[in-house]
Amino acid sequence: DLPDTIHIGGRILPKTVWDYVGKLKSSLSKELCLIRFHPATEEEEVAYISLYSYFSSRGRFGVVANTNRHIKDLYLIPLSSKDPIPSKLLPFEGPG
């Protein structure tokens, strides 16, 4: 269901996302999916670092502009390679 190209629609406070995730985790009719993106080329790596730096320096998460009716919300959470998985997303369950 993900498009080939993801367009950033804006940025959002982490607290807003974590409040929303908390509500989703307690819902039996909603599904929360995690996707880890990684660059495939050196050119993409430069873009990833730039995007990470942008959101990280502002203390914000990214909001993906969504045109797919099967996906309600999609957020980009900037994590460095040394950052742990946020506890709000644990434990992992399901196939991933």
N, C-alpha and C positions, 0 to 999 in steps of 0.2 A: 503493500500500500504506500510505501515511501516513494516520492518522486526522485528522479535522477539528480535533480538540483534542488537544494534547499535554500530558500530565501529568508533572510532574517527580517522579521517584521517589527522588532523593537527589543526592548529590554525590560526586565521586571525584577522587583526586589526578591531576594531569596526567601524571606519570611512568607511572602504571598504564595510562592510555589510550595513551600513546606506545609503550610496550612492546607492547601489544596490536596497535596499528596496524602496527608493524614486523613482527610475525608474520603479519598479514593480507596485507601487501604481498608477502611471499615465498611465499604460498600460491597455487597455481594454481586451486584449487577455490572460493575465497572472492572476494567482490566488495566493494569499498569504495566507498561513494557519499558525495559531499559535497552538502549542501543549504544554501543561504544563505537564511535567513529575514529578512524585513524587515516592519516595521509598515505596515499599510494605512490606519490612521487615527491621529489625534493621540492618542486614548485608548490605542491599542495602543503608540504610541511611548513613552508614559509607562511602561507596563508593561515594555517592552523595556529601557528605561534602568534601571529598578528591578532587573530580572532580571540584566542585565549587571553592575550595581554589586554585587549580592549575591555572584555567583560570583567576580568579579574581586577584590573586597576580601578574599575568603577563600582566594584562590589555588587554586580548584577548578573543575572542569568539572561540568556537570550530567549526570545520568543520567536518561533518559526511561523512565518506567514503560511497559513494552511488553506489549501483549496480542496482537500480530500475529506469527504463527508464521513469516512470511516474512522478518521483520527480527530478526536475532539481538540486536544491541546498537545503541543510539542514544545519542549523547553530544552535549551542547551545549557548544561551545567559545566562551567569551566573547572576542570580538575587537572592539577599537574600530575606528572608521572609518580610523584611521591605522596600525593594526597590519598588518604583512605577513602573508601566508598562512604558517602554520608550515611549515618546510622538510620536516617528516615527512610532509606531505600532498602534496608536490610530487614529480615533475612531474604535472600533470594529463594524463590520457589518456582517450580515449573521447569520447562525445558532448558532455560538459559542458564 
